[in-house]
Amino acid sequence: MGKKRRGGTKAGIDKYFRRAHTESKMQLSGNSSVSENLSATLVDLRRGDAGILDRIDLPTDDARRLMELGFLPGARVTAGLSAPGGDPRVFQVDGSEIALRRETAKRLTVRFDHPPKKRN
């Protein structure tokens, strides 16, 4: 008579394989000869400051949706008003005003043509 196995089947090598491992991300960047100290994220822009979109570091579907709205590398983005708590915030791009949450805005990198003006 054969022996009975207790505890069921043993998990294979891929037992911790989840969707996070298969998620694709899209990172777009433009060519730039501007030094690194002149770059920031959209969150770093103050109201009225503008920058040239340099990179979108988001999952593919999210990046594609933002590009459909006009957030393309090389596009000029101007920071606008924000909600009382600072989230979401409005940005002007390609003639439209679009509200982005802080979590999304911090994944978009901009570069400045010139250093932003210091405010008192």
MMTF fields as JSON, N, C-alpha, C and O atoms, coordinates in Angstrom:
{
  "mmtfVersion": "1.0.0",
  "mmtfProducer": "UNKNOWN",
  "numBonds": 479,
  "numAtoms": 480,
  "numGroups": 120,
  "numChains": 1,
  "numModels": 1,
  "chainsPerModel": [1],
  "groupsPerChain": [120],
  "chainIdList": ["A"],
  "bondAtomList": [4, 2, 8, 6, 12, 10, 16, 14, 20, 18, 24, 22, 28, 26, 32, 30, 36, 34, 40, 38, 44, 42, 48, 46, 52, 50, 56, 54, 60, 58, 64, 62, 68, 66, 72, 70, 76, 74, 80, 78, 84, 82, 88, 86, 92, 90, 96, 94, 100, 98, 104, 102, 108, 106, 112, 110, 116, 114, 120, 118, 124, 122, 128, 126, 132, 130, 136, 134, 140, 138, 144, 142, 148, 146, 152, 150, 156, 154, 160, 158, 164, 162, 168, 166, 172, 170, 176, 174, 180, 178, 184, 182, 188, 186, 192, 190, 196, 194, 200, 198, 204, 202, 208, 206, 212, 210, 216, 214, 220, 218, 224, 222, 228, 226, 232, 230, 236, 234, 240, 238, 244, 242, 248, 246, 252, 250, 256, 254, 260, 258, 264, 262, 268, 266, 272, 270, 276, 274, 280, 278, 284, 282, 288, 286, 292, 290, 296, 294, 300, 298, 304, 302, 308, 306, 312, 310, 316, 314, 320, 318, 324, 322, 328, 326, 332, 330, 336, 334, 340, 338, 344, 342, 348, 346, 352, 350, 356, 354, 360, 358, 364, 362, 368, 366, 372, 370, 376, 374, 380, 378, 384, 382, 388, 386, 392, 390, 396, 394, 400, 398, 404, 402, 408, 406, 412, 410, 416, 414, 420, 418, 424, 422, 428, 426, 432, 430, 436, 434, 440, 438, 444, 442, 448, 446, 452, 450, 456, 454, 460, 458, 464, 462, 468, 466, 472, 470, 476, 474],
  "bondOrderList": [1, 1, 1, 1, 1, 1, 1, 1, 1, 1, 1, 1, 1, 1, 1, 1, 1, 1, 1, 1, 1, 1, 1, 1, 1, 1, 1, 1, 1, 1, 1, 1, 1, 1, 1, 1, 1, 1, 1, 1, 1, 1, 1, 1, 1, 1, 1, 1, 1, 1, 1, 1, 1, 1, 1, 1, 1, 1, 1, 1, 1, 1, 1, 1, 1, 1, 1, 1, 1, 1, 1, 1, 1, 1, 1, 1, 1, 1, 1, 1, 1, 1, 1, 1, 1, 1, 1, 1, 1, 1, 1, 1, 1, 1, 1, 1, 1, 1, 1, 1, 1, 1, 1, 1, 1, 1, 1, 1, 1, 1, 1, 1, 1, 1, 1, 1, 1, 1, 1],
  "groupList": [{"groupName": "MET", "atomNameList": ["N", "CA", "C", "O"], "elementList": ["N", "C", "C", "O"], "formalChargeList": [0, 0, 0, 0], "bondAtomList": [1, 0, 2, 1, 3, 2], "bondOrderList": [1, 1, 2], "singleLetterCode": "M", "chemCompType": "L-PEPTIDE LINKING"}, {"groupName": "GLY", "atomNameList": ["N", "CA", "C", "O"], "elementList": ["N", "C", "C", "O"], "formalChargeList": [0, 0, 0, 0], "bondAtomList": [1, 0, 2, 1, 3, 2], "bondOrderList": [1, 1, 2], "singleLetterCode": "G", "chemCompType": "PEPTIDE LINKING"}, {"groupName": "LYS", "atomNameList": ["N", "CA", "C", "O"], "elementList": ["N", "C", "C", "O"], "formalChargeList": [0, 0, 0, 0], "bondAtomList": [1, 0, 2, 1, 3, 2], "bondOrderList": [1, 1, 2], "singleLetterCode": "K", "chemCompType": "L-PEPTIDE LINKING"}, {"groupName": "ARG", "atomNameList": ["N", "CA", "C", "O"], "elementList": ["N", "C", "C", "O"], "formalChargeList": [0, 0, 0, 0], "bondAtomList": [1, 0, 2, 1, 3, 2], "bondOrderList": [1, 1, 2], "singleLetterCode": "R", "chemCompType": "L-PEPTIDE LINKING"}, {"groupName": "THR", "atomNameList": ["N", "CA", "C", "O"], "elementList": ["N", "C", "C", "O"], "formalChargeList": [0, 0, 0, 0], "bondAtomList": [1, 0, 2, 1, 3, 2], "bondOrderList": [1, 1, 2], "singleLetterCode": "T", "chemCompType": "L-PEPTIDE LINKING"}, {"groupName": "ALA", "atomNameList": ["N", "CA", "C", "O"], "elementList": ["N", "C", "C", "O"], "formalChargeList": [0, 0, 0, 0], "bondAtomList": [1, 0, 2, 1, 3, 2], "bondOrderList": [1, 1, 2], "singleLetterCode": "A", "chemCompType": "L-PEPTIDE LINKING"}, {"groupName": "ILE", "atomNameList": ["N", "CA", "C", "O"], "elementList": ["N", "C", "C", "O"], "formalChargeList": [0, 0, 0, 0], "bondAtomList": [1, 0, 2, 1, 3, 2], "bondOrderList": [1, 1, 2], "singleLetterCode": "I", "chemCompType": "L-PEPTIDE LINKING"}, {"groupName": "ASP", "atomNameList": ["N", "CA", "C", "O"], "elementList": ["N", "C", "C", "O"], "formalChargeList": [0, 0, 0, 0], "bondAtomList": [1, 0, 2, 1, 3, 2], "bondOrderList": [1, 1, 2], "singleLetterCode": "D", "chemCompType": "L-PEPTIDE LINKING"}, {"groupName": "TYR", "atomNameList": ["N", "CA", "C", "O"], "elementList": ["N", "C", "C", "O"], "formalChargeList": [0, 0, 0, 0], "bondAtomList": [1, 0, 2, 1, 3, 2], "bondOrderList": [1, 1, 2], "singleLetterCode": "Y", "chemCompType": "L-PEPTIDE LINKING"}, {"groupName": "PHE", "atomNameList": ["N", "CA", "C", "O"], "elementList": ["N", "C", "C", "O"], "formalChargeList": [0, 0, 0, 0], "bondAtomList": [1, 0, 2, 1, 3, 2], "bondOrderList": [1, 1, 2], "singleLetterCode": "F", "chemCompType": "L-PEPTIDE LINKING"}, {"groupName": "HIS", "atomNameList": ["N", "CA", "C", "O"], "elementList": ["N", "C", "C", "O"], "formalChargeList": [0, 0, 0, 0], "bondAtomList": [1, 0, 2, 1, 3, 2], "bondOrderList": [1, 1, 2], "singleLetterCode": "H", "chemCompType": "L-PEPTIDE LINKING"}, {"groupName": "GLU", "atomNameList": ["N", "CA", "C", "O"], "elementList": ["N", "C", "C", "O"], "formalChargeList": [0, 0, 0, 0], "bondAtomList": [1, 0, 2, 1, 3, 2], "bondOrderList": [1, 1, 2], "singleLetterCode": "E", "chemCompType": "L-PEPTIDE LINKING"}, {"groupName": "SER", "atomNameList": ["N", "CA", "C", "O"], "elementList": ["N", "C", "C", "O"], "formalChargeList": [0, 0, 0, 0], "bondAtomList": [1, 0, 2, 1, 3, 2], "bondOrderList": [1, 1, 2], "singleLetterCode": "S", "chemCompType": "L-PEPTIDE LINKING"}, {"groupName": "GLN", "atomNameList": ["N", "CA", "C", "O"], "elementList": ["N", "C", "C", "O"], "formalChargeList": [0, 0, 0, 0], "bondAtomList": [1, 0, 2, 1, 3, 2], "bondOrderList": [1, 1, 2], "singleLetterCode": "Q", "chemCompType": "L-PEPTIDE LINKING"}, {"groupName": "LEU", "atomNameList": ["N", "CA", "C", "O"], "elementList": ["N", "C", "C", "O"], "formalChargeList": [0, 0, 0, 0], "bondAtomList": [1, 0, 2, 1, 3, 2], "bondOrderList": [1, 1, 2], "singleLetterCode": "L", "chemCompType": "L-PEPTIDE LINKING"}, {"groupName": "ASN", "atomNameList": ["N", "CA", "C", "O"], "elementList": ["N", "C", "C", "O"], "formalChargeList": [0, 0, 0, 0], "bondAtomList": [1, 0, 2, 1, 3, 2], "bondOrderList": [1, 1, 2], "singleLetterCode": "N", "chemCompType": "L-PEPTIDE LINKING"}, {"groupName": "VAL", "atomNameList": ["N", "CA", "C", "O"], "elementList": ["N", "C", "C", "O"], "formalChargeList": [0, 0, 0, 0], "bondAtomList": [1, 0, 2, 1, 3, 2], "bondOrderList": [1, 1, 2], "singleLetterCode": "V", "chemCompType": "L-PEPTIDE LINKING"}, {"groupName": "PRO", "atomNameList": ["N", "CA", "C", "O"], "elementList": ["N", "C", "C", "O"], "formalChargeList": [0, 0, 0, 0], "bondAtomList": [1, 0, 2, 1, 3, 2], "bondOrderList": [1, 1, 2], "singleLetterCode": "P", "chemCompType": "L-PEPTIDE LINKING"}],
  "groupTypeList": [0, 1, 2, 2, 3, 3, 1, 1, 4, 2, 5, 1, 6, 7, 2, 8, 9, 3, 3, 5, 10, 4, 11, 12, 2, 0, 13, 14, 12, 1, 15, 12, 12, 16, 12, 11, 15, 14, 12, 5, 4, 14, 16, 7, 14, 3, 3, 1, 7, 5, 1, 6, 14, 7, 3, 6, 7, 14, 17, 4, 7, 7, 5, 3, 3, 14, 0, 11, 14, 1, 9, 14, 17, 1, 5, 3, 16, 4, 5, 1, 14, 12, 5, 17, 1, 1, 7, 17, 3, 16, 9, 13, 16, 7, 1, 12, 11, 6, 5, 14, 3, 3, 11, 4, 5, 2, 3, 14, 4, 16, 3, 9, 7, 10, 17, 17, 2, 2, 3, 15],
  "groupIdList": [1, 2, 3, 4, 5, 6, 7, 8, 9, 10, 11, 12, 13, 14, 15, 16, 17, 18, 19, 20, 21, 22, 23, 24, 25, 26, 27, 28, 29, 30, 31, 32, 33, 34, 35, 36, 37, 38, 39, 40, 41, 42, 43, 44, 45, 46, 47, 48, 49, 50, 51, 52, 53, 54, 55, 56, 57, 58, 59, 60, 61, 62, 63, 64, 65, 66, 67, 68, 69, 70, 71, 72, 73, 74, 75, 76, 77, 78, 79, 80, 81, 82, 83, 84, 85, 86, 87, 88, 89, 90, 91, 92, 93, 94, 95, 96, 97, 98, 99, 100, 101, 102, 103, 104, 105, 106, 107, 108, 109, 110, 111, 112, 113, 114, 115, 116, 117, 118, 119, 120],
  "secStructList": [7, 7, 7, 7, 7, 7, 1, 7, 7, 7, 7, 7, 4, 4, 4, 4, 7, 7, 4, 4, 4, 6, 7, 7, 3, 3, 3, 3, 3, 7, 7, 7, 7, 1, 7, 4, 4, 4, 3, 3, 3, 4, 4, 4, 7, 7, 6, 6, 7, 3, 3, 3, 3, 3, 3, 3, 3, 3, 3, 2, 2, 2, 2, 2, 2, 2, 2, 2, 6, 6, 7, 7, 6, 6, 7, 3, 3, 3, 3, 3, 3, 3, 7, 6, 6, 1, 7, 1, 3, 3, 3, 3, 3, 6, 6, 3, 3, 3, 3, 3, 7, 2, 2, 2, 2, 6, 6, 3, 3, 3, 3, 7, 1, 1, 7, 7, 7, 7, 7, 7],
  "xCoordList": [0.849, 0.0, 0.901, 1.915, 0.535, 1.34, 1.125, 0.124, 2.082, 1.978, 1.137, 1.202, 0.355, -0.452, 0.377, 1.137, 0.229, 0.936, 0.058, -1.136, 0.64, -0.099, 0.262, 1.364, -0.684, -0.399, -0.67, -0.369, -1.207, -1.545, -0.318, 0.724, -0.475, 0.617, 1.573, 1.187, 2.783, 3.813, 3.756, 3.589, 3.896, 3.859, 5.101, 6.195, 4.923, 6.033, 6.902, 6.691, 7.853, 8.781, 8.044, 8.418, 7.017, 6.312, 5.177, 4.248, 5.206, 4.087, 3.907, 2.805, 4.95, 4.841, 4.717, 4.818, 4.503, 4.38, 3.012, 1.976, 3.03, 1.785, 1.807, 2.788, 0.718, 0.562, 1.643, 2.03, 2.126, 3.134, 4.375, 5.044, 4.696, 5.877, 5.658, 6.625, 4.412, 4.142, 3.683, 3.421, 3.587, 3.134, 4.191, 5.374, 3.76, 4.721, 4.66, 3.614, 5.774, 5.856, 6.456, 7.249, 6.06, 6.584, 7.335, 6.803, 8.551, 9.327, 9.742, 10.478, 9.264, 9.577, 10.474, 10.285, 11.431, 12.277, 12.688, 12.772, 12.938, 13.388, 14.878, 15.476, 15.476, 16.904, 17.097, 16.349, 18.089, 18.319, 19.797, 20.484, 20.277, 21.647, 21.664, 22.713, 20.481, 20.349, 20.879, 20.667, 21.553, 22.106, 20.996, 19.871, 21.332, 20.362, 19.745, 18.612, 20.458, 19.921, 18.762, 18.126, 18.477, 17.366, 16.163, 15.289, 16.099, 14.961, 14.211, 14.779, 12.934, 12.072, 10.88, 10.764, 10.003, 8.754, 7.644, 7.847, 6.485, 5.363, 4.967, 4.476, 5.171, 4.832, 5.681, 5.223, 6.912, 7.831, 7.511, 8.022, 6.685, 6.345, 5.388, 4.443, 5.643, 4.721, 3.71, 3.905, 2.652, 1.615, 2.241, 2.917, 2.008, 2.531, 3.856, 4.226, 4.596, 5.854, 5.566, 4.537, 6.473, 6.317, 7.592, 8.678, 7.458, 8.602, 8.279, 7.12, 9.309, 9.151, 9.127, 10.047, 8.077, 7.948, 9.095, 9.311, 9.819, 10.996, 10.751, 11.175, 10.064, 9.909, 8.608, 8.183, 7.984, 6.795, 7.173, 7.477, 7.155, 7.549, 6.327, 6.203, 5.43, 4.174, 3.921, 4.53, 3.029, 2.637, 2.101, 1.58, 2.232, 1.918, 0.54, 0.417, -0.489, -1.85, -2.014, -2.652, -1.445, -1.533, -0.758, -1.237, 0.437, 1.247, 0.541, 0.548, -0.058, -0.768, -1.938, -2.163, -2.674, -3.814, -3.35, -3.973, -2.262, -1.739, -1.261, -1.431, -0.668, -0.216, -1.4, -1.316, -2.509, -3.725, -4.249, -4.868, -4.0, -4.449, -3.475, -3.775, -2.314, -1.362, -0.05, 0.833, 0.11, 1.36, 2.371, 2.588, 2.972, 3.966, 5.34, 5.452, 6.392, 7.732, 7.993, 7.779, 8.452, 8.684, 7.562, 7.719, 6.433, 5.302, 5.551, 6.145, 5.097, 5.232, 4.072, 2.908, 4.394, 3.401, 3.503, 4.588, 2.349, 2.3, 1.463, 0.364, 1.986, 1.265, 0.193, 0.412, -0.965, -2.078, -2.543, -1.749, -3.827, -4.435, -4.428, -4.215, -4.664, -4.789, -5.964, -6.446, -6.41, -7.477, -6.944, -5.73, -7.825, -7.377, -6.293, -5.407, -6.331, -5.296, -4.079, -3.107, -4.12, -3.013, -3.126, -2.24, -4.195, -4.35, -5.816, -6.637, -6.209, -5.385, -4.947, -5.348, -4.12, -3.589, -3.833, -3.8, -4.077, -4.381, -3.105, -2.319, -2.916, -1.794, -2.337, -3.285, -1.732, -2.142, -1.142, 0.065, -1.658, -0.824, -1.626, -2.789, -1.002, -1.615, -2.967, -3.884, -3.098, -4.325, -5.441, -6.53, -5.2, -6.215, -5.733, -4.533, -6.687, -6.363, -6.769, -7.915, -5.811, -6.028, -5.597, -4.508, -6.451, -6.136, -5.468, -5.956, -4.339, -3.62, -3.419, -3.183, -3.512, -3.221, -1.71, -0.922, -1.332, 0.085, 0.877, 1.995, 0.309, 0.989, 1.332, 2.378, 0.463, 0.724, 1.698, 2.63, 1.492, 2.318, 3.778, 4.658, 4.053, 5.453, 6.185, 7.398, 5.494, 6.115, 6.403, 6.924, 6.063, 6.334, 7.462, 7.347, 8.525, 9.705, 9.7, 9.426, 10.01, 10.108, 11.502, 12.195, 11.896, 13.154, 12.826, 11.829, 13.663, 13.445, 14.355, 15.494, 13.839, 14.674, 15.673, 16.809, 15.236, 16.047, 15.617, 14.515, 16.43, 16.043, 14.774, 14.616, 13.865, 12.659, 13.001, 13.984, 12.17, 12.394, 12.128, 11.185, 12.972, 12.77, 11.73, 11.723, 10.85, 9.771, 9.978, 10.474, 9.59, 9.718, 8.532, 8.468],
  "yCoordList": [-1.164, 0.0, 1.234, 1.266, 2.236, 3.448, 4.393, 4.304, 5.299, 6.272, 7.458, 7.889, 7.979, 9.165, 10.409, 10.463, 11.411, 12.678, 13.598, 13.735, 14.219, 15.173, 16.585, 16.842, 17.498, 18.91, 19.333, 20.472, 18.492, 18.903, 18.994, 18.399, 19.75, 19.875, 20.972, 21.915, 20.851, 21.82, 22.963, 22.732, 24.192, 25.346, 25.361, 25.025, 25.751, 25.805, 27.035, 27.814, 27.192, 28.317, 29.647, 30.62, 29.692, 30.938, 31.247, 31.956, 30.755, 30.967, 32.434, 32.828, 33.252, 34.661, 35.526, 36.75, 34.905, 35.634, 36.307, 35.643, 37.638, 38.398, 39.391, 39.5, 40.109, 41.069, 42.155, 42.656, 42.515, 43.573, 43.243, 44.15, 41.961, 41.573, 41.725, 41.832, 41.735, 41.818, 43.207, 43.444, 44.116, 45.463, 46.183, 46.167, 46.808, 47.532, 49.016, 49.536, 49.679, 51.107, 51.756, 51.153, 53.001, 53.74, 54.942, 55.695, 55.118, 56.273, 57.011, 56.486, 58.219, 59.037, 60.177, 60.757, 60.493, 61.625, 62.318, 61.707, 63.593, 64.379, 64.608, 64.454, 64.974, 65.285, 66.627, 67.571, 66.707, 67.938, 68.11, 67.165, 69.323, 69.624, 70.534, 71.045, 70.731, 71.58, 70.828, 69.621, 71.509, 70.847, 70.341, 70.84, 69.346, 68.703, 69.644, 69.419, 70.694, 71.567, 72.425, 73.125, 72.385, 73.144, 72.248, 72.624, 71.088, 70.21, 70.032, 70.183, 69.71, 69.531, 68.683, 68.301, 68.394, 67.714, 68.763, 69.905, 68.374, 69.318, 69.788, 70.906, 68.955, 69.327, 70.509, 71.323, 70.608, 71.659, 73.026, 74.039, 73.074, 74.346, 75.141, 74.592, 76.426, 77.32, 77.873, 77.783, 78.434, 79.003, 80.031, 80.962, 79.852, 80.751, 80.316, 80.79, 79.409, 78.893, 77.968, 77.293, 77.948, 77.089, 76.307, 76.745, 75.16, 74.326, 73.495, 73.368, 72.937, 72.064, 70.627, 70.188, 69.896, 68.51, 67.687, 67.654, 67.031, 66.273, 64.774, 64.056, 64.285, 62.842, 62.506, 63.215, 61.41, 60.871, 59.488, 58.598, 59.306, 58.033, 57.396, 57.375, 56.879, 56.285, 54.984, 54.745, 54.131, 52.94, 53.335, 54.436, 52.439, 52.713, 53.321, 54.32, 52.754, 53.26, 54.682, 55.518, 54.956, 56.296, 57.305, 58.411, 56.921, 57.811, 58.093, 59.225, 57.082, 57.256, 58.225, 59.074, 58.108, 58.998, 60.447, 61.36, 60.661, 62.018, 62.578, 63.766, 61.738, 62.201, 62.582, 63.531, 61.846, 62.203, 63.569, 64.28, 63.938, 65.228, 66.365, 67.527, 66.047, 67.07, 67.062, 67.861, 66.185, 66.106, 65.285, 64.105, 65.924, 65.285, 65.853, 67.045, 65.031, 65.573, 66.722, 66.59, 67.835, 69.032, 70.05, 71.184, 69.675, 70.603, 71.516, 71.101, 72.747, 73.713, 73.522, 73.515, 73.367, 73.144, 74.293, 74.614, 74.914, 76.019, 75.606, 75.071, 75.856, 75.519, 76.559, 77.756, 76.094, 76.982, 76.836, 76.574, 77.007, 76.939, 75.526, 74.557, 75.426, 74.113, 74.147, 75.215, 72.976, 72.862, 73.373, 73.485, 73.688, 74.221, 73.392, 73.966, 72.09, 71.253, 71.064, 70.425, 71.61, 71.479, 70.293, 70.079, 69.518, 68.334, 68.179, 68.071, 68.157, 68.185, 69.6, 70.581, 69.667, 70.93, 71.05, 70.054, 72.267, 72.5, 72.894, 73.711, 72.293, 72.623, 72.962, 72.339, 73.949, 74.334, 73.752, 73.962, 73.023, 72.426, 72.383, 71.982, 72.793, 72.74, 73.449, 72.989, 74.562, 75.347, 74.827, 75.4, 73.763, 73.188, 73.245, 73.278, 73.256, 73.178, 71.808, 71.385, 71.118, 69.747, 69.621, 70.06, 69.021, 68.817, 67.458, 66.441, 67.465, 66.224, 66.095, 67.086, 64.894, 64.629, 64.702, 64.521, 64.966, 65.096, 63.834, 63.933, 62.664, 61.4, 61.287, 60.745, 61.79, 61.754, 62.85, 62.608, 64.055, 65.206, 65.021, 65.549, 64.288, 64.118, 63.124, 62.966, 62.45, 61.501, 62.118, 61.442, 63.418, 64.13, 65.132, 66.019, 64.987, 65.833, 66.937, 66.701, 68.148, 69.292, 69.891, 69.702, 70.604, 71.345, 72.799, 73.109, 73.673, 75.109, 75.658, 75.218, 76.626, 77.337, 78.194, 78.383, 78.705, 79.542, 79.24, 78.73, 79.531, 79.241, 79.997, 81.152, 79.376, 80.077, 81.236, 81.192, 82.28, 83.461, 83.103, 82.379, 83.624, 83.42, 84.402, 85.572, 83.899, 84.747, 84.929, 84.039, 86.09, 86.364, 85.869, 86.013],
  "zCoordList": [0.0, 0.0, 0.0, 0.697, -0.772, -0.886, 0.292, 1.003, 0.486, 1.568, 1.131, -0.02, 2.051, 1.781, 2.046, 3.013, 1.182, 1.39, 2.208, 1.938, 3.194, 4.011, 3.591, 3.106, 3.783, 3.523, 2.086, 1.729, 1.277, -0.087, -0.976, -0.702, -2.039, -2.998, -2.578, -1.887, -2.985, -2.671, -3.688, -4.886, -3.197, -4.089, -4.961, -4.508, -6.214, -7.151, -6.943, -6.013, -7.795, -7.723, -7.834, -7.181, -8.643, -8.926, -7.971, -8.358, -6.751, -5.84, -5.463, -5.082, -5.555, -5.232, -6.481, -6.408, -7.594, -8.852, -8.894, -8.885, -8.94, -8.953, -10.089, -10.824, -10.221, -11.304, -11.288, -12.343, -10.113, -10.014, -10.828, -11.324, -10.975, -11.738, -13.235, -13.989, -13.677, -15.105, -15.531, -16.71, -14.581, -14.903, -15.731, -15.393, -16.804, -17.633, -17.3, -16.912, -17.452, -17.218, -18.444, -19.166, -18.666, -19.793, -19.245, -18.43, -19.685, -19.268, -20.528, -21.364, -20.645, -21.805, -21.377, -20.307, -22.194, -21.877, -23.158, -24.224, -23.03, -24.168, -24.076, -23.011, -25.187, -25.171, -24.51, -24.763, -23.675, -22.951, -22.667, -22.277, -22.865, -22.492, -21.269, -20.876, -20.667, -19.486, -18.279, -18.16, -17.4, -16.226, -15.309, -15.337, -14.5, -13.626, -12.599, -12.176, -12.186, -11.15, -11.663, -10.874, -12.955, -13.499, -13.774, -14.555, -13.161, -13.357, -12.036, -10.955, -12.151, -10.98, -11.408, -12.572, -10.463, -10.798, -10.837, -10.425, -11.329, -11.376, -9.985, -9.828, -8.977, -7.609, -7.143, -6.341, -7.642, -7.22, -7.824, -7.347, -8.853, -9.487, -8.609, -8.042, -8.507, -7.803, -8.807, -10.019, -8.29, -9.153, -10.098, -9.659, -11.389, -12.406, -12.999, -14.073, -12.322, -12.859, -14.041, -14.079, -14.986, -16.152, -16.377, -15.998, -16.989, -17.328, -18.556, -18.951, -19.147, -20.305, -19.807, -19.117, -20.156, -19.708, -20.284, -21.495, -19.399, -19.81, -19.774, -20.68, -18.724, -18.572, -17.852, -16.941, -18.281, -17.622, -17.123, -17.917, -15.822, -15.226, -14.564, -13.34, -15.405, -14.944, -15.684, -16.727, -15.164, -15.922, -17.296, -17.477, -18.248, -19.646, -19.856, -20.565, -19.267, -19.485, -18.949, -19.59, -17.784, -17.21, -18.053, -18.301, -18.491, -19.328, -20.649, -21.133, -21.22, -22.491, -22.324, -23.187, -21.239, -20.998, -20.837, -21.378, -20.099, -19.951, -21.284, -21.555, -22.111, -23.429, -24.303, -25.083, -24.18, -24.92, -24.485, -25.277, -23.22, -22.7, -23.025, -22.748, -23.61, -24.006, -23.256, -23.568, -22.277, -21.529, -22.329, -22.057, -23.305, -24.156, -23.835, -23.549, -23.874, -23.665, -24.643, -25.848, -24.108, -24.912, -24.798, -25.25, -24.205, -24.037, -22.84, -21.844, -22.945, -21.855, -20.873, -21.275, -19.583, -18.53, -17.536, -17.05, -17.235, -16.284, -15.084, -15.235, -13.896, -12.665, -12.394, -12.581, -11.954, -11.656, -10.224, -9.321, -10.03, -8.702, -8.149, -8.878, -6.856, -6.226, -5.259, -4.884, -4.867, -3.882, -2.544, -2.377, -1.582, -0.293, 0.392, 1.025, 0.292, 0.895, -0.002, 0.402, -1.207, -2.14, -3.081, -3.908, -2.973, -3.809, -4.191, -3.281, -5.443, -6.644, -7.002, -6.375, -8.02, -8.493, -9.981, -10.704, -10.442, -11.855, -12.588, -12.108, -13.765, -14.636, -16.015, -16.491, -16.645, -17.983, -18.97, -18.848, -19.942, -20.978, -22.276, -22.288, -23.343, -24.675, -24.715, -25.394, -23.996, -24.016, -23.13, -23.119, -22.392, -21.503, -20.065, -19.795, -19.15, -17.735, -17.226, -17.382, -16.615, -16.173, -14.718, -14.348, -13.895, -12.477, -12.31, -12.802, -11.602, -11.315, -9.812, -9.122, -9.322, -7.923, -7.7, -8.628, -6.479, -6.106, -6.479, -6.985, -6.233, -6.54, -8.026, -8.382, -8.884, -10.321, -10.713, -11.48, -10.194, -10.571, -10.19, -10.869, -9.13, -8.723, -9.609, -9.468, -10.514, -11.439, -12.804, -13.692, -12.979, -14.22, -13.985, -13.139, -14.721, -14.548, -15.589, -16.766, -15.139, -16.051, -15.941, -14.941, -16.961, -16.927, -17.211, -17.862, -16.724, -16.877, -17.973, -18.127, -18.73, -19.695, -18.938, -19.373, -17.807, -16.938, -15.504, -15.305, -14.512, -13.132, -12.756, -13.149, -12.005, -11.584, -10.663, -9.924, -10.719, -9.888, -8.431, -8.113, -7.564, -6.127, -5.644, -6.026, -4.794, -4.251, -2.762, -2.071, -2.284, -0.84, -0.09, 1.131]
}
